[in-house]
């Protein structure tokens, strides 16, 4: 493979790489916020929050991410007067923020199921023991349940971030040129198919770095 193709376009590739990291990082952060009420809803004893959270998870896990992205990016235009009135149209008219919103909502559905499963896997005696010690529900969740659940959910969450990173390439469909979008532009100008081999190599490096980071994080958790 001719490395000069990458060297000559290093600036463009770097910009695409930064955009990919920003998209994935911000989406994961927003997804983490949405995950909390979703998990509480899924584990609620009341039927209403459980039904709402269940419907949310079913929709976002059952429909294609690309369709969700199109729904937010193209569909929001039909509600432009309302969105302008609410002062949030600036967000929905931007491809980056629409992509972050779609990715965050989608990832939150998967993460919520992952965290709920991790909590359900813990013995019920944990709650009873905490109650016997006088801990309230929130304190039990924060100090006893969540630290253990995170250890259980961490490997699966690492896979979710990897999938989110690879899925970021679909944002080309809404004119957002992240790493793979930049590579597509380079190919359209050079018609050199080896750029896609370099693309695969770059993504392998990124994914490997993510997996390594989560492996180190898991080790640090299990030292506690």
N, C-alpha and C positions, 0 to 999 in steps of 0.2 A: 504493500500500500504506500501511496505517495503522501508522506507526512507534510509536504509543502502545502497541500490543500487545506489542512488544519491550521498551519502556521499563518498562511495568507489571510485566513478568515478568523483568526484568533479573537479579534475584537468583537465581531458579531457573535461568535460562539459564547464568549464570556457574558455578553449582555443577555443572551438567551438563557444561559445557565443561571444568572442572577434572578431573572424573571421566574424561572422554574422554582428556585429555592424560596422566593418571596411568596409565590402562589401556594406552594405546599405548606410552608411554615405558617402563614396567616390563616389558611384554611384549617389546618390542624388545631391552631389555637382557638379559633372560633368554634370548631366542632367540639372541643373540650368543654366550652361553656354551655353549649346546647345539650351535651350529653347528660349533665347533672340533672336537670328537670326531667329528662326522658327516663333515666334510670329510676328516679323517685316515682314517676308515673307508672312505669312497668311493674314496680314492686308495691304499689299502693294497694291497700285493701278496699278502697272505694272503686266502684266500677267506672265512673266517669273519667278520672285521670288515666286509669289503666286502658280504657278504650281509646282515648285520644292518643296516648303514646303508642299503643299497638297499631292504630291506623297509620300513624306517622311512619313507624318502622316498616310496616308492610308496603307502603307506597314507595319509600325511598330505597328499600332493598329489592323491591319487585320490579321497578321500572329502570330502563337504561339511564345511565348518568348523562349521556349525550342528550337524551330527550329532556331531562331535567334542566340541563344547561340552556337548551333552546327555549324551553318554557319560560325561564327567567329572563334570558337576554332578549328574545324576540317578543315574548308574550307580554312583558311589562309595558311595552309601548302602547298597548290597548288601554292601560290605566294611567296614561301620562298625566291627564288633568288632576286626578286624585293624588298621584305621587308628587306632582309639583305643588299641590296645595299642602301636602304633608311635609314638603321640603326635602324629600329624599330622591327626587328624580335624578340628581347629579350622580347618585350611586348606581342606579339602574341603567343609565345611559353609557356607563363605562364598562367595557368588556372585562377588564381585570376584576372589578368588584363583583360583577355578575358571576364570573367564574369562581371567585372565592366563596360567594354565597352558595352557589350550586354544590361545590365541593364540600363545604362545611356542613351543609344540611345532609348531604349523602353520607359523609363519613360519620357524622354524629349518630345516624341510625345503626350503622355497623358497630361503632364503639359502644353504644348503649347496650346492645345485646351482649357484647363481649364482657362489659363490666357487670351487667346483671348476672350473667352466667358465673362469673368469678365470685360474686357475692353469694349466689345460691349454693356454690360449691363448699362454702364454709359451714361448719357445724352450727346448728341452731343454738347449741349450748353456749356459744360465744356471746350471743345477745342476753341469754339468761344470766350468765356469769357477770356480765357488765351491769345488768340491772341489780343483781345482788350486791354489787359494790357501790350502788347508788349513782351510777352514771346515767344521764339522760339519753334520750334517743339520738340526738345530734352528736353528743360527746362520744357515744358508743360508735357511731358511724365514722366519726373523724379519727378517733384515737385507736380503735380496735379493729373495725371491719375494713375500712378503706386501705390501710397499710398492707393488710394481708391480701386483699382483693387485687391490689395493684401488682403484687408479686405474681399472682396467678395469671392476670390479664396481660402482663407486659410482653411476653413473646408474641401473642396474637396481635397486640397493638402495633408492635414493630412491623408485622406483616401488613397491617392496614396502612401504615405510612409508606411502605414500599409500593403497595398497589396505588396509593394516591399519587405518588411520584410518577409512576408509569402512566397513570391515567391523565396526567396533566397535559399530555400531547393532544388531547381532543380539543383543547382550547383554540387550536388553529381554526376550528369551524366557526368561531366568533371573532376572527381576525386578531387573535392574541398570539403573537409569535414568540413563544417560549423556545426552549432548546431545540426541540424537534422541528418547530416551525421555522426557525432560522436555518436549520439544516436543509429543509425543503426548499427554501429560497436559494441557498447555495447550489443545490442540485439543479434548480431551474435555470441557473446562470452558467453552470459548468458542464452539466450532463455527465458528471463523473459519479458513477454508482458507488464508488468506494467511500463516498462521504457518509453513506448509510451504514457501512461497516464501522466507520469511526463513530457514528452515532450510537451504535450498539455497544461499542467499547466504552464510550463515555457513560452511558446509562448503567452498564455493569459496574463501573467504578463508583458511581453515585449510590447505587443500591447496596454494594458491598460495604461502603462507608456507613450507610444507615444501619445495616445489619450488625456491623462491628460496634457501632455506638450503642445499640440496644443490648448487645451481648455484654458489653462492659457495664451498662446500667443494671442489667440483671444480676451480675456478679456483686455489684455494690449493694443491691437490695438484699441478697442472700447472706451478706456478711452481718446484717443487723440482727 
